[in-house]
Amino acid sequence: MSGEPENLVLTYLRRIDTKVDGLRADMVEVKQRIGFLEEQCASISRRVDRIAGDVERIKTRLDLVDAPIN
């Protein structure tokens, strides 16, 4: 190498760049995991909605509520 000292600003910028790349990779993983959790939450919500409908039908069949007038 030449006898010149290494530029400290460039050294720190390289370190920062390396750390930012690591953070970027972590964020991609976090976004994927959040997307998965959102899908699971939506699935649970659909199940609860179906269960609520089933409970209403059961109540109606057992005469626990007034039957809807059609």
N, C-alpha and C positions, 0 to 999 in steps of 0.2 A: 504494500500500500504506500501511498505517498505520505510524506511527513506531516500532512495537515491533520489537525484534530477533527474528530467527527462532529458534525453539527448537532448540538444537543436538541434543537428544535425538531430536526428530522427524526432523531432517535425517539423522542416523545410522541411525535405524530405517528410513527410506525407502531409503537406500543398501543396507542389509542385506537388505531385502525384494527389491530389484532383483537382488542377487547370488544370493539363494536361488531366485528364479524361474529364473535362468540355470542354476543347479545342478540344479534339478528337470528342466529340459528336457534337460540333458546326461545325467542318470540315466535318463530314458526311452529315450534313444538307446542307452545302454550296455546296458540290460536287453534291448532288441530285438536288439542284436548278440550278446549272450550266448545268448539264446534260439536265434538262428540257428546259433551254434557248437554248441550242444547237439544240435540237429537233425542237423547234419553229423556229429558224433561218433557219434550213434546209427546213422546210415546206414552209416558206416564199420564200426562194430561188427557190424552185420548182414552186411555184405559179407564180413568176415573169418570170421564163423561159417560162411557158405556155402562159402567157400574151404576151410576146414578140413574140412568134410564132403566136398567134392570130392576133396581130397587123400587122405582115408581110403579113398574108393571106388577111386581110382586105385591106391593101394597094394594093396588087396585084389585088384584085377584083375590086377596084375602079380605077385601072389603074394609080396609083400614083407612081408606080415603074415599071421597065421593068419586064415582066413575065420571069421566069426562062426558059431556053431552055432545054428541055428534050430529 
